[in-house]
Amino acid sequence: MNLAEVIKNRRKTLAISQQDLAEMAGIGLATIKDIERGKGNPSMATVSKIMEVLGMDIIYKVHKTV
């Protein structure tokens, strides 16, 4: 699953509207809509705000060393 699908699925599971998510995260509704459509290019700060509201964590993982 990509970021857009994860956010949309979790939001729907929690029965939160896009408008409510935007308000709770302190970001614009258009940003939420763009992200869920896969059109947005949100900053990590924006993604972090959304994930906080959705009760999720961002995990950084090294796949391989150089």
C-alpha positions as protocol buffer text, in pm:
chain_id: "A"
residue {
  index: 1
  type: MET
  ca { x: 0 y: 0 z: 0 }
}
residue {
  index: 2
  type: ASN
  ca { x: 118 y: 352 z: -71 }
}
residue {
  index: 3
  type: LEU
  ca { x: 84 y: 651 z: 158 }
}
residue {
  index: 4
  type: ALA
  ca { x: -240 y: 770 z: -1 }
}
residue {
  index: 5
  type: GLU
  ca { x: -408 y: 434 z: 53 }
}
residue {
  index: 6
  type: VAL
  ca { x: -282 y: 402 z: 410 }
}
residue {
  index: 7
  type: ILE
  ca { x: -413 y: 744 z: 508 }
}
residue {
  index: 8
  type: LYS
  ca { x: -747 y: 701 z: 334 }
}
residue {
  index: 9
  type: ASN
  ca { x: -808 y: 351 z: 473 }
}
residue {
  index: 10
  type: ARG
  ca { x: -716 y: 450 z: 829 }
}
residue {
  index: 11
  type: ARG
  ca { x: -929 y: 764 z: 811 }
}
residue {
  index: 12
  type: LYS
  ca { x: -1228 y: 561 z: 695 }
}
residue {
  index: 13
  type: THR
  ca { x: -1169 y: 296 z: 962 }
}
residue {
  index: 14
  type: LEU
  ca { x: -1182 y: 570 z: 1225 }
}
residue {
  index: 15
  type: ALA
  ca { x: -1491 y: 723 z: 1056 }
}
residue {
  index: 16
  type: ILE
  ca { x: -1321 y: 1061 z: 1022 }
}
residue {
  index: 17
  type: SER
  ca { x: -1416 y: 1286 z: 732 }
}
residue {
  index: 18
  type: GLN
  ca { x: -1151 y: 1455 z: 524 }
}
residue {
  index: 19
  type: GLN
  ca { x: -1266 y: 1788 z: 667 }
}
residue {
  index: 20
  type: ASP
  ca { x: -1235 y: 1662 z: 1025 }
}
residue {
  index: 21
  type: LEU
  ca { x: -889 y: 1517 z: 959 }
}
residue {
  index: 22
  type: ALA
  ca { x: -773 y: 1845 z: 808 }
}
residue {
  index: 23
  type: GLU
  ca { x: -902 y: 2043 z: 1107 }
}
residue {
  index: 24
  type: MET
  ca { x: -759 y: 1805 z: 1366 }
}
residue {
  index: 25
  type: ALA
  ca { x: -419 y: 1799 z: 1192 }
}
residue {
  index: 26
  type: GLY
  ca { x: -416 y: 2175 z: 1139 }
}
residue {
  index: 27
  type: ILE
  ca { x: -373 y: 2152 z: 762 }
}
residue {
  index: 28
  type: GLY
  ca { x: -587 y: 2244 z: 463 }
}
residue {
  index: 29
  type: LEU
  ca { x: -866 y: 2026 z: 329 }
}
residue {
  index: 30
  type: ALA
  ca { x: -718 y: 2052 z: -21 }
}
residue {
  index: 31
  type: THR
  ca { x: -395 y: 1900 z: 114 }
}
residue {
  index: 32
  type: ILE
  ca { x: -581 y: 1595 z: 250 }
}
residue {
  index: 33
  type: LYS
  ca { x: -771 y: 1553 z: -75 }
}
residue {
  index: 34
  type: ASP
  ca { x: -453 y: 1580 z: -283 }
}
residue {
  index: 35
  type: ILE
  ca { x: -268 y: 1328 z: -66 }
}
residue {
  index: 36
  type: GLU
  ca { x: -553 y: 1076 z: -79 }
}
residue {
  index: 37
  type: ARG
  ca { x: -568 y: 1109 z: -458 }
}
residue {
  index: 38
  type: GLY
  ca { x: -195 y: 1052 z: -481 }
}
residue {
  index: 39
  type: LYS
  ca { x: -148 y: 1399 z: -626 }
}
residue {
  index: 40
  type: GLY
  ca { x: 8 y: 1570 z: -328 }
}
residue {
  index: 41
  type: ASN
  ca { x: 372 y: 1593 z: -233 }
}
residue {
  index: 42
  type: PRO
  ca { x: 342 y: 1657 z: 141 }
}
residue {
  index: 43
  type: SER
  ca { x: 632 y: 1743 z: 364 }
}
residue {
  index: 44
  type: MET
  ca { x: 731 y: 1503 z: 640 }
}
residue {
  index: 45
  type: ALA
  ca { x: 591 y: 1756 z: 888 }
}
residue {
  index: 46
  type: THR
  ca { x: 250 y: 1739 z: 721 }
}
residue {
  index: 47
  type: VAL
  ca { x: 254 y: 1360 z: 707 }
}
residue {
  index: 48
  type: SER
  ca { x: 357 y: 1350 z: 1072 }
}
residue {
  index: 49
  type: LYS
  ca { x: 60 y: 1570 z: 1172 }
}
residue {
  index: 50
  type: ILE
  ca { x: -180 y: 1344 z: 981 }
}
residue {
  index: 51
  type: MET
  ca { x: -31 y: 1026 z: 1126 }
}
residue {
  index: 52
  type: GLU
  ca { x: -55 y: 1167 z: 1478 }
}
residue {
  index: 53
  type: VAL
  ca { x: -429 y: 1228 z: 1434 }
}
residue {
  index: 54
  type: LEU
  ca { x: -473 y: 881 z: 1286 }
}
residue {
  index: 55
  type: GLY
  ca { x: -284 y: 718 z: 1574 }
}
residue {
  index: 56
  type: MET
  ca { x: -4 y: 593 z: 1352 }
}
residue {
  index: 57
  type: ASP
  ca { x: 376 y: 613 z: 1357 }
}
residue {
  index: 58
  type: ILE
  ca { x: 622 y: 674 z: 1077 }
}
residue {
  index: 59
  type: ILE
  ca { x: 904 y: 422 z: 1085 }
}
residue {
  index: 60
  type: TYR
  ca { x: 1231 y: 480 z: 903 }
}
residue {
  index: 61
  type: LYS
  ca { x: 1410 y: 166 z: 794 }
}
residue {
  index: 62
  type: VAL
  ca { x: 1739 y: 113 z: 616 }
}
residue {
  index: 63
  type: HIS
  ca { x: 1696 y: -144 z: 339 }
}
residue {
  index: 64
  type: LYS
  ca { x: 2062 y: -193 z: 264 }
}
residue {
  index: 65
  type: THR
  ca { x: 2391 y: -25 z: 331 }
}
residue {
  index: 66
  type: VAL
  ca { x: 2600 y: 141 z: 64 }
}
